[in-house]
């Protein structure tokens, strides 16, 4: 009974409060006065407090709870209706809203419809009027479709997918269609890894394989006017298989380890690739007074003949080819690259004589000769060397920073190293610590080292077709053990050199401790200022991302104008930008700790990821992108001085490049031609006629982003690699061009300074 009375009292109190609120709201509406939100809210709060107090005094029961809930729902519903009516100053009764109305009907969808209508009404008031008409949009769309490359050819009707539609390409056709799978990049000969050098290498490799097996001690090579000839004096290709060996993939003796135990070639692909990618290809094999000749054009056999020789000739094989311009475009053999390859072959094959255009390349001491030619008088102690049956290495230390290695597998230069080079480094550290009975850190032992390593592996596994990196894991244990023992033996036999090596390691240790304290101070200061690298616009993928990061590059630009153009033109997935404030400090002759105290260079090191180690490099390519004027060239030299002085390994490993942008734009109303040389400009002017307009670009910031995009797109970018012919010339070059203003340099400038009349602007 007590509960019922309490419930009745609650209902009366709530109803009374609600009626008073409703009465006040109706009065305000009738009088034409807008009810304020504050008064409505206070009425609702008052009702809610009344209900809450009554409910708290009432004993808990299901019946009481339901009654209070219904009363509260009615009160809130009525208050919401009053609020809506008051805010809109509507004289008519409010429409039912979400909740349960007085008749007990659930009205949730009424509220949803009311809100939707209100939003629609607002949107309709703010109608967007486009700046172009439908007719203009249609014209633009038609113009865009007109430049679609696929629109130039008439659409073909899709044929039925049957057995007859399956195409078969012969092996050489497939090489021409997918040349990158077989030789890597194509290029025009400006890079030592371009395809034309791969073709030359593959032919010579076959001759080297003959020498390794003990047949033929001379190889004659001729490269003139893009016409290549190679003659070896080995066993010669078996006469009955000459055509098959140069035209059918997976055909050759390289699969038979009884014939070739340590092969350099492409395992039956090399000469086939040369044949397929040459406009003219000729092979002649001589064996026991008989010969077989075959001539091909673009992989197609044109002529074949066999017979006895009229005059006696030594056994061997002769190759002659011209790389096809349909595949490579306009190209030129850089003879410096070719000569460097000849020297590498000579160093790795003592006793072999290579004759290039009449000049002999021969080495008596192998890898020892290689290092002597590379570093000459820069060595801190006599060059050490070891020669085993399947492993050779030579080493020394210089005052340069970083590490430099020349690694080879079966005579193949592995520019990216691999498991054999990692095993050599590990064995060298163990050998040093064993000999000195110490525990020197690896970075102290290896800093300043220059070494060359050659291993002979029976079944080499490379990580790419162009064989830049060895992947065999089974060679590690053997190489580590032999390097460790071979080094220990050499150090025992050369005590003076061992003492100098120890002094160098202890000096490195002292410098590392000093540098570590400087790095800590700089790092702490950098953290206080900003965690983010201010001048870096980073990209999405980096070297650490594996295959996705292989195309990553960072552009080092001068000033905000150039970086601004690049930022809007780049591919943000693979291209990062670091903007210099102007000319960086000349770091020639400075201590290593000084570069960490230079804020801008430290920021650059952080951007590259090399502040602690070059091995942490974040980008595949470092591209110096400066203006084509005196200031731009000066900045380029300052950046190169920084890399060559302290991070030489970046350049020797082929990571640093120069961005070439067009110097001229020749155009008329119909066509734009961008020219990278004066000769190209003259040809473009002749093509477009007298009325054409010629512009000279000096700065990257002069180009707009839409125009500049094509100059850094992966398909059309012009990059020139920064390469070193010999390590020994670096100190001399830096001292002459970046050292103190010596009388010699002053005289050089006076003798080579161009007059205004000689400068072509």
HELIX and SHEET records of a PDB file:
HELIX    1   1 UNK A    2  UNK A   30  1                                  29    
HELIX    2   2 UNK A   37  UNK A   57  1                                  21    
HELIX    3   3 UNK A   62  UNK A   88  1                                  27    
HELIX    4   4 UNK A  108  UNK A  125  1                                  18    
HELIX    5   5 UNK A  134  UNK A  146  1                                  13    
HELIX    6   6 UNK A  149  UNK A  151  5                                   3    
HELIX    7   7 UNK A  163  UNK A  165  5                                   3    
HELIX    8   8 UNK A  171  UNK A  177  1                                   7    
HELIX    9   9 UNK A  180  UNK A  183  1                                   4    
HELIX   10  10 UNK A  195  UNK A  212  1                                  18    
HELIX   11  11 UNK A  239  UNK A  241  5                                   3    
HELIX   12  12 UNK A  242  UNK A  247  1                                   6    
HELIX   13  13 UNK A  270  UNK A  276  1                                   7    
HELIX   14  14 UNK A  325  UNK A  328  1                                   4    
HELIX   15  15 UNK A  335  UNK A  348  1                                  14    
HELIX   16  16 UNK A  367  UNK A  375  1                                   9    
HELIX   17  17 UNK A  376  UNK A  378  5                                   3    
HELIX   18  18 UNK A  419  UNK A  436  1                                  18    
HELIX   19  19 UNK A  442  UNK A  446  1                                   5    
HELIX   20  20 UNK A  476  UNK A  493  1                                  18    
HELIX   21  21 UNK A  495  UNK A  529  1                                  35    
HELIX   22  22 UNK A  543  UNK A  549  5                                   7    
HELIX   23  23 UNK A  559  UNK A  569  1                                  11    
HELIX   24  24 UNK A  592  UNK A  597  1                                   6    
HELIX   25  25 UNK A  599  UNK A  608  1                                  10    
HELIX   26  26 UNK A  614  UNK A  616  5                                   3    
HELIX   27  27 UNK A  630  UNK A  646  1                                  17    
HELIX   28  28 UNK A  648  UNK A  652  1                                   5    
HELIX   29  29 UNK A  678  UNK A  688  1                                  11    
HELIX   30  30 UNK A  700  UNK A  702  5                                   3    
HELIX   31  31 UNK A  705  UNK A  712  1                                   8    
HELIX   32  32 UNK A  729  UNK A  738  1                                  10    
HELIX   33  33 UNK A  743  UNK A  752  1                                  10    
SHEET    1   A 8 UNK A 300  UNK A 308  0                                        
SHEET    2   A 8 UNK A 290  UNK A 297 -1                                        
SHEET    3   A 8 UNK A 278  UNK A 287 -1                                        
SHEET    4   A 8 UNK A 316  UNK A 323 -1                                        
SHEET    5   A 8 UNK A 227  UNK A 232 -1                                        
SHEET    6   A 8 UNK A 218  UNK A 224 -1                                        
SHEET    7   A 8 UNK A 353  UNK A 356  1                                        
SHEET    8   A 8 UNK A 359  UNK A 361 -1                                        
SHEET    1   B 5 UNK A 384  UNK A 387  0                                        
SHEET    2   B 5 UNK A 391  UNK A 397 -1                                        
SHEET    3   B 5 UNK A 449  UNK A 455 -1                                        
SHEET    4   B 5 UNK A 404  UNK A 409  1                                        
SHEET    5   B 5 UNK A 412  UNK A 413 -1                                        
SHEET    1   C 6 UNK A 536  UNK A 537  0                                        
SHEET    2   C 6 UNK A 575  UNK A 580 -1                                        
SHEET    3   C 6 UNK A 553  UNK A 558  1                                        
SHEET    4   C 6 UNK A 621  UNK A 625  1                                        
SHEET    5   C 6 UNK A 656  UNK A 660  1                                        
SHEET    6   C 6 UNK A 718  UNK A 721 -1                                        
SHEET    1   D 3 UNK A 672  UNK A 675  0                                        
SHEET    2   D 3 UNK A 664  UNK A 667 -1                                        
SHEET    3   D 3 UNK A 693  UNK A 696 -1                                        
END                                                                             
